[in-house]
């Protein structure tokens, strides 16, 4: 999938060299002064890079596809439902799920900063934090989605959900056709991070037996 222009061609995917150096300098200063331990920072990085991440969200989405009662609870009270399956914590105190349908497509942003449901999606992608995405998705969502390679038909409503310090939004993408009879584990392998943010639509599965 092609990345949008503002995340690949002008430096938003990777932080500029000066920013990376500044972060490293601050980190070294904090460690040298004994304010934080290097081991603590390494542990936090490991948690969000390896222990939590999009695979947790993918499992939630796959279960929602196969369990109507679970999906109903998720849509009614996402936070409580995540607590039921022991998914809660930092940046996940209040999570709202919104469902894509044949007539509605949802997309998530945070226009003020980069509030993000870390607890089930892990570390936010650079483009989600980039000012161009945060500004443009609010007023020209179809054009921005096209830059991600996602074209939404004119007869489908596009809804933009603006996360904030109190609420994080997660999209339940439409289940791809051709996956009838698939179990949760197999379905979860299809769910990618961007589909849970609404910038990608999952393609139908063709020529694969159940």
Buried (B, 14 or more C-beta within 10 A) or exposed (E): EEBBEBBBEEBBBEBEEEEEEEEEEEEEEBBEEEEEEEEEEEEEEEBBEEEBBBBBBBBBBBBBBBEEEBBEBBBEBBBEBBEEEEBBEEBBBBBBBBBBEEEBBBBBBBBEEBBBBBBBBBBBBBBBBBEBBBBBBBEEBBEBBEBBBBEBEEEEEBBBBBBEEEBBBBBBBBBBEBBEEBEBEEBBEBBBBBBBBBBBBBEEBEEEEE
